[in-house]
Structures are given as C-alpha cells and as structure tokens.
Amino acid sequence: MNKKIIVLSGSPRKKDGYRIIKQIENLMSNKGKVEFDYLHTNELHIKDCIGCMQCFDKGEGCCPLRDDIQKLVDRLMSCDGIILHSPVYAQHITGSMKKTIDRMSYMFHRPALIAKPAITIITTDGGGIKPTQDYLKLVGRGFGCCLLGELSIISPHYYNESSFYNPKYYKKANQSIQRLADKLYSSIHGNNKPIPSYQDLYMFYGLRSKTYFFKSDYEYWKSKGWLKSSYYYDVELSFFKKSFGRLLNGLIKLMIKKHMRNT
Ligand SMILES: Cc1cc2nc3c(=O)[nH]c(=O)nc-3n(C[C@H](O)[C@H](O)[C@H](O)COP(=O)(O)O)c2cc1C
C-alpha cells in the first residue's frame, strides 16, 4: 500500500512553500511509491474556536462547532507522515493556520499523533524565522509527532527570479531538502519507534501534568496506559534520559502538591 503524507500548509497560495514541498515529493517518489495530499488551511471548512472549553473539560466530541476539524484530525491520524508548513506572516504563522491549530488545541492535552513522523517548513522573506519555526515544532511535538527535522527557506535567496537570489544559499538549501526527503522516506518505511529527545520527554511529562486538572485528560491518559509510563510507548531510554524523566516527574508532583495545598 502507498505511504501517505499529509501536507498541512498555512499558505493561501501554491508558490514558495508549495514548490519546496513538491520537490520533496519528487525526491521521495524517486525512491518508491508515496502519495502526497496537500491541504491549505484557508481552503478548509474550519470555524474559529469560540472558547467554550468543552473540548478540554468534556472531550472534543462535545465541541458545539460543526465543520471539518474532526475530518482533518482523522486524516492526520491515519496518514504515515506529516509536513507542517507556514509562510511567515507578520512575524509568525498565518492566521488560517493558527485558527486550525486552535481548534486542535485539545491535542496538547490528549496527544493523538504519537510517533507520527513529521517535518516543519517555513517560507519567509527573511524575518520571523525563529518564532515561526519554534511554534510549528512545538505544535508537532505537543500533538505527539516525532519531529525529523526542520527547514526554513528565505524565498528571495532561493528562487532565481528574485534579484536577491543567492546560488550558494540555493545549493545549501537543496542539500537540506534532500536530507529531509531521505529522512522522511526512511522514517515512513521503517518499523522502529523513535527514541524520544529530551524535549520530547519534557513535553510528555509537562502534558501529563494536565491529567491532575482535567478529568477527560486523566481518562484518556489512563486508557492509553500513560499515567505511570516513562513515555508514550515502550522504548529503551539511556540512564541520563531516565533520570531526567524521573527528575521532571518528581518536580511536577511537588509543584502540584503545593498548588493543591494552596487552593
Ligand atoms: C501578509 C503577508 C505578511 C508577510 N509578513 C512577513 C514577515 O513578517 N516577515 C517576512 O520575512 N516575510 C513576510 N512575508 C513574506 C512571505 O513570508 C514570503 O513571501 C514567503 O516566501 C511566502 O511563502 P508561500 O509562497 O509559501 O506562501 C509576508 C507576506 C505576506 C503576504
């Protein structure tokens, strides 16, 4: 069966980022069969969150909005890999991308994309690289994805129709594109669950702390067997990572005890 990649792009146009991702698609297709599904957030039927908190308190099924958000989540859950892309708009991701992520906020409590291979791509005229890239990575990690790598493209340096075109930059960026395509291809065809990084562990323990405050989170994490585990899945952690996890767990428990005493 073909492996499927979902591209969730915050760009309203098929231009700079789209061309980069098409390149990745071509590089991966040269190695074997892959199917790319391009979803532009401005074209999706997704309403603005109204802030009712039902998804946090009772579960996402209680969201009063009727639109395509759950279809999107189902597609993300059933694909083999994810590319998150946004151009930088006003120093950050685009509004339609943020609106879409807002509607999936409950996945920061109840991650549903565990170990899904993902890469993050931003396109920019040069500004906003760090906040935009950092945010996309935070979203990917928060939702449970395994982040394979990131790419930030300064479009005027990369595309030769621009007067700022820089052949050295183009060459280096293409090497990164090739590396990312290779990584994504191997990851979607491999069977090994990735070893979590320190940041992944930090996110795991941080998100688990929410189970003390939200019943639906507690039930979800309990049903997954994550309340006492060292990560989302069985994986051999190094001594240092195990110790890091134990330390975090201990600190979080202390903080929560203190909070409970004060409320
Ligand atoms: C409304 C708007 C706001 C933008 N804001 C920024 C910005 O803050 N910083 C920047 O470097 N580029 C900014 N850009 C430029 C885009 O990030 C850049 O053209 C990018 O390559 C577009 O990628 P895309 O074709 O994949 O959408 C902005 C573009 C638009 C249309």
The ligand as an ORCA input file, in Angstrom:
! r2SCAN-3c Opt
* xyz 0 1
  C       0.547     39.398      4.533
  C       1.982     38.976      4.452
  C       2.802     39.161      5.542
  C       4.146     38.797      5.479
  N       4.919     39.001      6.570
  C       6.238     38.701      6.508
  C       7.077     38.945      7.632
  O       6.646     39.375      8.687
  N       8.387     38.660      7.504
  C       8.932     38.146      6.353
  O      10.113     37.925      6.311
  N       8.133     37.863      5.290
  C       6.818     38.130      5.336
  N       6.004     37.877      4.251
  C       6.592     37.228      3.045
  C       6.311     35.714      2.976
  O       6.638     35.074      4.178
  C       7.151     35.073      1.855
  O       6.797     35.682      0.625
  C       7.013     33.584      1.745
  O       8.019     33.100      0.889
  C       5.659     33.172      1.175
  O       5.607     31.756      1.098
  P       4.426     30.981      0.320
  O       4.533     31.349     -1.136
  O       4.670     29.537      0.565
  O       3.138     31.466      0.902
  C       4.666     38.226      4.293
  C       3.830     38.035      3.187
  C       2.501     38.402      3.258
  C       1.593     38.194      2.064
*
